[in-house]
Amino acid sequence: MEKPLTHHIDSNKGPLTIAEWEAIGGYRSLRTAFQSAPKDIIKMISDSGLMGRGGAGFNTGFKMGAVPQGENAPKTKYLICNADEMEPGTFKDRWLLEGAPHQLIEGMIVAAHAISATCAYIFLRGEYKVAQRALENAVKEAYEKGYLGKNILGTDYSLEFHVHMSAGRYICGEETALINALEGRRAIPRAKPPFPQTSGLWGKPTLVQNVETLSNLSHIVNNGPAWFKSLGLANDAGTKLFGVSGKVKTPGAFELPMGTPVREIFEKYGGGMRDGLKFKAFLPGGASTDFLLESHLDLPMEYTSFAKAGTRMGTGQMIVLDDQTCPVGMILNLEKFFKQESCGFCTPCRDGLSWTARTLDAIECGKGEMRDIEILQRHARLLGPGNTFCALAPGAASPLATGLRIFADEFEEHIREKRCRYENLHR
């Protein structure tokens, strides 16, 4: 099984140095990229079928192609790597940032050249201090070897590169809120259109991509679109960093082919449930996805198959719920997080999430009423897609709406018995 992203990462040894990265073919893709027209690089990435690995699963080549090119396009353009990995249960980008920073930098140079960007930023989660040190050192090494800065590899292409530490907030993972934060503004989403590809950072064309997405680019340039497509098992191309957390035997992140069945990731790589516990449900890709049941374990873990099933794969980092953990308490915990992280810009998110968390807290503490279930269902609808300014509230509504349906009997029992059936298990 090929693992292009993680094959050379050894967590016990720290990040690969530039010498180590070059020894295994690192920065070779730049020569190919610089000898090709930007449009040809974009076509290669589009033909590879690479979907964005941040959670939305949008076609990477198509997104890159939306950046204006040609004589009439603005001369100043920006590339931003979204490394603000704050989705609960998600820890895939951290693995790449800490283990192979040059892989990301190389991929960013390829992407920047393809859209004719003159400046690139890594927008890094503020708590990722180990990754910060690895990236800043790698950027310094890349400048010293002539892979960044003026006239890279003797060409007329130049690229300035910066690592920017985020001040925090989950909303910074949304690309326009990220851009506002990078400009020193309040981190709130912008209206679309215009999209960042045409008017982004300081009003200039800007491409924002995820760490894992950009880390794939050098491998696609080196090996070709057909090779990348061959790595997938079902509809979607390439490998993906999947993860498992919760009360499983071997929680962690694993690079596997796109289309690997959920059951295989959970049982073979996650080790299944810990002794004495049983599987109950799971969130497939972080906190902002739907609760799914055992009947979904045979779904291929990929964007296309999950969309056909009427749900979202998200980041592909599953959170497993066991039979001795209260689903009401779990949903309350998630909604408290989303309430705290709301930017407060739009009313449904600002006020709706507060009411949702307050109502759930009352139910969990034995003070709920039957009408609270209807109130929560109404909030789940009002927080859904199309009713808010960005996707934060619809993401929060996903586990709430599906949890109310799947665990309806337990919500009613909390209210009827005025207690949680699991409270004695955790004393």
N, C-alpha and C positions, 0 to 999 in steps of 0.2 A: 504494500500500500504506500503510494507516494504521499509525502507530507512536506510540500515545498515551503510552507510557512514556518514550520517548527522543527524540521529535521535536524537543524544544526544548533538548536537552542539547548543549552545545558544550564538549568537553573542553579546548579551547585557551583558553577564557574563564573557566573555573572554575565554581563553583556559581551557580545562579540566585539572585539576591537576592529578597527578598519583593516589592519593587516590580516586578521583572521577572516574577515568578510571577503576581502579581495582574493584570498587563497582558495576560496570555494566558488569563485566566479563573480564575486560582488562588484558592482558598478560596470560590469560588461554590457549591460543593457543600454547604458548611456550612449555608447558608440553607435549602436544600431539606431537608437532613437534620433540622435543628432544627424545621422545620414538620411533620415526619412523626413518627408514632409509632415507637419503636424496633423494634417487631415488623415494621413495614412496610419499614424499611430492611433488616432481616435477610432478609425475604422477597424483596426486590429483588435482593439479593446471591445468594441461593439460586437464584432464577429465572435469573440470568445464567449459571449453570453454572461460575462461577469455582472452579477447583481450586487447592488450596494449592501454591504455587510453590517450597516448600522442598525437595521431593523425594518426599514421600509421596503427593502428589496427592489429598488428602482434600477433600471438598466443604466450601468455606469457609463458606457460609451455614448448613449443618447444624451445623458446629462452633460457630459463633457462637450458634446457637439452643439449644445445650446449656447455656449460661450461665443460671442461675436468674433469673427475672424476677418481678415482682409484689410485693405487699405483704409476703409472707412470706420473700422473698429477702433475703440479707444486704445491708445498705446499702453496705458497702465492697466494691468490686470493682476488679480490676486488668486492664490491657491491657499485654502485653509484646510488643515487636517483637524477634524473633530475628534479630539482625544479626551473629551469631557465625559468619561464613562461613569455615569451616575445611576444607571438603571439598576434597581435592586435585583440581586441575584445574578448580575452580569459582571464577569471578570476576565473576558477574553483578550481585550486590547492591552490590558496591563501585562499579560504574558509576552506579547510582541514588543511592547515598548521597553520592557526591562531586559529582554533577552536578545533582541535583534534590532536595535535602533537604526543601524545602517540600512537594513532592509526597507524600513519605512522611508528613510531619507532618499534612498535611490528611487523608490516608487514615486515619491513626491516630485523629484526632479523630472522624471519621465512625464508625469501628469502636467507639471508646470510648463515644460517645453511644448507639450501637445496643445495647450491652450494659449501659448505665448505669454505666460505670466512672468512678471519681473520680480515678484516678491512672494514669499511663502511663509505661512505661520503654522506652528503646531499649537493649538489651543488645548492646553493640558489641564486635567482635573487638579485642583489645588492640593489635594491630599496625596497625590502620586509623587512623593518626594524622591523615591528610588528611581522612578522613571525619569524624573527631571534631571537628576545627576547623569544618568546614562545618556539621555538625549543631548544635553548640553555638551558633554564630552565628545559625543559622536559628531555633532555639528562642528565643533572645533577641529576635530580630525579631518572632516570632509573639506573644510575651508583650507586647511594646511596642504591637503593633497590636490587641491585645484578642482574639486568636484562641485564646489559652491563658490560664489563670488563672481568676479569679472572674467569674461572670456573662458568659460569652462571647457577644458580639454582643447584649448587653442581655437575654439569656435568663436563666433560673434555673439553667442548666447550667454547672458549673465543672469544670475538669480541670487537675490538676497534672502536670507533665511533666519527665522526667529522662533524661539520657544517662548510662548506666553503662558504664564500660570494663571489659571482661572481663579476668581475670587469665590467661586462656588455657586450653588443653586442648580437644581435639576433642569430648570428651563433652559440653561445654557446649551443643553444638548440639541435644542431646536435651532436650526441653522441661522435664522434671522435674529433670534435672541442672542446667539453666540456672536454674530457680527456686531450687534449693538454693544455688547459687553466689551468686545475687542476695541471698539471706538471710544470706550470710556463712558458709555451711556448706561442707562438703566436696562437691565437684561429683560426686555419684553419682546415678544414676537412682532414682526412687521406685517403689514398687509401684503398679500400677493394677488395679482401682479403689482409691481414688477418683481420678477424672481431674481435671486442673487446672481444668476449667470449673466444677467444684463445690467443690474444695478444692485451691487452688494456693498462691500467694504468701501466706505467713503464715496459711495455712488458709482464705483467702478465695477466692471464685470468681475465676478468672483465665483470660483468653484469651491464648494465645501464637500469633503468626502471623509468617510470613516477610516480609522487606522487600519483595520483589516482589509478594507477595500483597496487602499493605496499600496499596502504591502504585497498585494498580488501582482501589481503592474510589471515589475521587472521580470518576473517569471513568465508572464504572458509574452512580453517582448522577446525574451530569450528562447522560448520554446514554441511559441505560436498558438493561435486560437484553437486549432484542432486538438492539440495536446491538452489544453485547459478543459475543453469540453469532455474529453475522454475520462477525466478524473471523476465526473459525476456519475451517479448510479441510476438516476431517473430522468427528470425533466431539466433540472437546473445544473449548471456547469460548475466545475472546480471542487475544491475542498472547502470546509468551513470549520471554524472553531466552535464546537458544541460544548455545553457544560451541563453539569448536574449538581444541584445543591439541595439541602433538606436532610432528612434523617436517613441517608443512604450510606452504604458501607464505604464507598470510595468516591466522595465528592471531588470534583475537579473539572478541568477543561481538557478537551481532546480534539485534535485535528482529524477529521474524518471526511469521507466523500459526501458531497451534497446528495441527499436522497437516502442516507442511512436511516433505517427504521428507528422510530422513537424507542421501541422496546429494546433494541440492541444497545442503544446509548445508555438507557436506564439500567438494564440488567447486566450487560457485559462490561461496560466501562464504568458505570456508576456503582456496580456491584449489587444492585437491588436494595431492598429495604434492610435496615439493621435487624438483628435478631429480635424477635418478639413484637415486631411492628408489621403492619400490612399497608399496602399501597391503597390510597383513597382517591387522589386526583393529582393533577399537575398543571402548572402554568408553563407553557412551552418556551416562552422567550422573555423572561423578566416579569416584573410586576404588572406591566401594562398590557397583558394579554389575557385571553379567556381561560377560565378553568376548563380542563378537558378530563375525560374519564378513561378507564381501562380500554374501552372500545376504540380509543384513538391511538393506542400504543403502537399499532401496526402502520400508522401513517408514515410515509417517507418524510424525513425531516428536511424540508425544502420549502421555499416560498410558494411555488406553483401548486403543489399538492395541498398545502394548508389553505390557500385561497379557494381551491375547488371544494374543500370541506367546509367553507364558510367561516373560516377563522384566520388567525395570523400566527406566523411562526415567530415574529419579533426578532430578538437577537439570537435565538436558538440556544439560550442558556436556561434550561428548565429548572423550576422550583417544584419539588415533590412534596405533597401533603400526605401525611401518614394518618392512621386511624386513631392515634392518641393525641392528636393536635386539634384544637378547636377551630373549625373553619370560620366561625363568626369572629373569633379573636384574630385569626390570620387576616381576614378581610379588614377588620378594624385597624390593624397595624399598617396595612397598605394604604388605606384611605387617610390615616393620620399623616403618613409620609407625603402623599400627594397634596393634602391640605397645606402642610408646612411649605412645600416647594412651589405652590402656586405663585405666579408673579403678581396676582391680584389685578390684572388688567381688565378682565371681563367678568361680568356679574355671575354667570352660571358657575364658573370655576371658583371665583373668590368666595362667594356666599354659599354656593351649592355644596362644595366639598366640606366646608365648615359644618353645615347642617348634617351632612352625611356622617361625618366622623362623630358628631355629638349624638346622633340617633343610634349609631352602632354601639357607642360606648354605653348608652343607657341599656340597650338590650343585653350586652355582655355583662353588665353589673347587676342584672336582675331587676331593672327599673323600666323595662320596655313594655309597650302595649301592642296589641295586634295591629292597630292602625299604623304602627311604625313600619311594618313591612310594605304597606302600600306607599307610604311616604318615600321609602328607600327606592322602590321600583320607579316611582315618578322621577326622583332625582337621577336615577340611572338613565332614564330616557332623556331628560333635559340636559344632562352632561354629555350626551352622545354626539356622534359626528354631525357637523352642520350647525350646531348650536353654540359653539364657542370659537374663540379667535384662533386657537391652535389645537394641537392634538393632545395636550397634557390632560385635560378633563376627560375626553373620550377614552384615553388610555386608562384613567382611573376608573371609568365606568365599566370597563371590560371585566375585571374580576368581580366587581360588585354585582353587575347584572347576571352574569352566569352563576355566581355564588348563590344569589337569592333563589335561582331556579333549581340548581343542583342540590343545595343543602336546605331546601325549604323546611323540611321536617325539623331540622336542628334549630333554625331560627324560631320556629313556632314553639319548640320545646323550651328554649331559653326564656321566652316570654311567659309561657304557661307555668313552668316550674320555678321561674324567677331565680335561676341558677344555671351554671354551666356544668354539663355532665362530666367534663374533663378536669374540673378543678381539683379533685382528690388525687388525680394522677400526677400532678405537678407540685404537690406539697413537699 
